[in-house]
Amino acid sequence: MRTVFIVLGSLAVLFIIAQAFIWKSVEDVEQHKYVVIKKYEEFEVRQYAPAIYSSVKMSNNSYNETSSTGFRTLAGYIFGGNDKEQSIAMTSPVKMELGDSMKMSFMVPSNMNMESLPKPNSGAVYFEKEEQKIMAAIEFGGWASDEKIANYKAKLAKLLTKEGLKWKGSFMYLGYNPPYVVINRRNEIVVELDSIPVGN
């Protein structure tokens, strides 16, 4: 029995060390820059910097059914599936637009522009530039699912209505962690606001 506890303890230590190294690598990934404009009790309002995205559209509106397909398509592009066979750095978060259909997007690294981006081999991948935006964001942990996404989308909409804040466009899911991160996972639901909240 003592041997079993020793083995389990050793595995737990190795797991913690591995997750620490993984978290360090995740923290080194470039993230979409934003400034928090106002904090509420359960959500916050941010100003996001302009960015370029590589995107792919999918006809299904289920996170569970489309997330893997969309990720594979975009990952194929940044891992060399382009006319230059060029690897492009991964960024964070992965963005999914939630509507009748879904759109998954990877932010292009800030040291690249429309002219320097290699042409994707897949005709499904396209590029779009987003200007500065004011977004409301609510965070949740664990593993994302259609149920969680729907619940937090509804919760954010209710909170915004309560505060008299109007939004426009589709709600979006942001996923910050690769699948191999097990603890302290970060997920968010965001939506663009019509204007900056008063009282700042």
C-alpha positions in Angstrom: 0.0 0.0 0.0 2.8 2.4 0.8 4.3 1.7 -2.6 1.0 2.6 -4.2 0.9 5.9 -2.4 4.5 6.7 -3.4 3.7 6.0 -7.0 0.5 8.1 -6.9 2.3 10.9 -5.2 5.1 10.9 -7.7 2.6 10.9 -10.6 0.8 13.9 -9.0 4.1 15.8 -8.7 5.0 15.1 -12.3 1.5 16.2 -13.4 1.8 19.5 -11.5 5.3 20.1 -13.0 4.1 19.3 -16.5 1.1 21.6 -16.1 3.4 24.4 -14.9 5.6 24.1 -18.0 2.5 24.0 -20.2 1.2 27.2 -18.5 4.5 28.9 -19.1 4.4 28.0 -22.8 0.7 29.2 -23.0 1.6 32.5 -21.3 4.3 33.1 -24.0 1.8 32.9 -26.8 0.8 36.3 -28.2 -2.7 37.4 -27.1 -5.1 39.9 -28.7 -4.3 43.1 -26.8 -7.1 44.9 -24.9 -7.6 47.5 -22.1 -10.2 47.1 -19.5 -12.5 50.1 -19.5 -14.9 49.2 -16.8 -15.4 46.3 -14.4 -18.8 45.2 -13.3 -19.5 42.5 -10.6 -19.8 39.6 -13.1 -18.4 41.0 -16.4 -16.1 43.7 -17.8 -16.0 46.1 -20.7 -12.8 46.1 -22.8 -11.3 48.1 -25.7 -9.7 45.7 -28.2 -6.9 46.8 -30.5 -7.2 46.3 -34.3 -6.2 42.9 -35.5 -6.1 40.7 -38.6 -7.7 37.2 -38.5 -7.5 34.1 -40.5 -11.0 32.6 -40.5 -13.1 29.7 -41.7 -16.9 29.4 -41.8 -18.9 26.3 -41.0 -22.6 25.6 -41.7 -23.3 23.9 -38.4 -23.9 26.0 -35.3 -22.8 23.5 -32.7 -19.5 24.1 -30.8 -19.1 20.4 -30.1 -19.5 19.4 -33.7 -17.6 22.2 -35.4 -14.7 23.2 -33.1 -12.4 20.3 -34.1 -13.1 20.7 -37.8 -12.5 24.5 -37.8 -9.4 24.2 -35.7 -7.9 21.5 -38.0 -8.5 23.7 -41.0 -6.9 26.8 -39.5 -4.1 24.9 -37.8 -3.3 23.3 -41.2 -2.8 26.8 -42.7 -0.5 28.1 -39.9 1.5 24.9 -39.7 2.6 25.1 -43.3 -0.5 24.5 -45.4 0.2 27.6 -47.6 2.0 28.6 -50.8 5.2 29.3 -48.9 5.1 26.2 -46.7 5.6 28.8 -43.9 4.9 28.1 -40.2 3.0 31.0 -38.5 3.0 31.4 -34.7 -0.1 30.4 -32.8 -1.9 33.2 -31.0 -4.6 33.4 -28.3 -7.6 33.3 -28.0 -9.2 31.1 -30.6 -12.5 32.9 -31.5 -15.8 31.4 -32.6 -18.6 33.6 -33.8 -22.0 32.2 -32.5 -24.9 32.5 -34.9 -27.0 30.4 -37.3 -23.6 29.2 -38.5 -20.2 29.4 -36.9 -17.0 31.1 -37.8 -13.7 30.2 -36.2 -10.8 32.6 -36.3 -7.1 32.8 -35.3 -5.5 36.2 -34.8 -2.6 36.8 -37.2 0.6 37.6 -35.3 1.1 41.4 -35.0 4.4 41.3 -36.9 2.5 40.2 -40.1 0.2 42.1 -42.4 -2.1 41.4 -45.3 0.8 41.7 -47.8 3.1 39.4 -45.9 0.6 36.6 -45.2 1.2 33.5 -47.3 -1.7 32.3 -49.5 -3.6 29.3 -47.8 -3.8 26.0 -49.7 -7.3 25.6 -48.5 -9.9 27.8 -50.2 -12.0 27.7 -47.0 -9.4 30.0 -45.2 -9.7 33.7 -45.7 -8.5 36.9 -44.0 -10.3 39.8 -42.4 -9.2 43.0 -40.6 -11.0 44.1 -37.5 -10.8 47.7 -36.3 -10.7 48.8 -32.7 -13.8 47.5 -30.8 -15.5 47.9 -27.4 -16.5 44.5 -26.1 -18.3 43.2 -23.0 -16.8 39.9 -21.7 -17.8 37.3 -19.2 -15.4 34.5 -18.1 -16.0 30.9 -17.2 -13.6 28.0 -16.4 -13.4 24.3 -17.2 -14.1 22.7 -20.6 -16.4 24.5 -23.0 -19.5 22.9 -24.3 -22.6 23.9 -26.2 -24.6 24.0 -22.9 -22.0 26.2 -21.1 -21.7 28.5 -24.0 -25.5 29.0 -24.3 -25.8 29.6 -20.5 -23.1 32.2 -20.4 -24.3 33.9 -23.6 -27.7 34.2 -22.0 -26.2 35.4 -18.7 -24.1 38.1 -20.4 -27.2 39.3 -22.4 -29.2 39.5 -19.2 -26.4 41.4 -17.4 -26.0 43.9 -20.2 -29.8 44.5 -20.4 -29.8 45.1 -16.6 -27.1 47.7 -17.0 -28.7 49.4 -20.0 -25.9 48.4 -22.3 -26.8 47.8 -26.0 -24.8 45.3 -28.1 -24.6 44.7 -31.8 -23.6 41.7 -33.9 -23.1 38.1 -32.8 -21.9 36.9 -29.5 -18.5 35.1 -29.7 -16.8 32.4 -27.7 -13.1 32.9 -26.9 -11.0 29.9 -25.9 -7.5 30.6 -24.4 -6.1 27.1 -23.7 -5.0 24.2 -25.9 -6.6 20.8 -25.2 -3.6 19.6 -23.1 -4.1 22.3 -20.4 -6.2 20.6 -17.7 -6.3 23.1 -14.8 -7.2 26.8 -14.7 -8.8 26.8 -18.1 -10.0 30.2 -19.4 -13.1 30.7 -21.6 -15.1 33.8 -22.4 -18.2 35.0 -24.1 -17.9 38.4 -25.6 -20.0 40.8 -27.7 -19.5 44.2 -29.2 -21.2 47.2 -27.6 -22.8 50.1 -29.3 -20.8 52.6 -27.2 -18.5 53.0 -24.2 -20.4 52.8 -20.8 -20.8 56.2 -19.1 -19.2 56.9 -15.8 -15.6 56.3 -16.8 
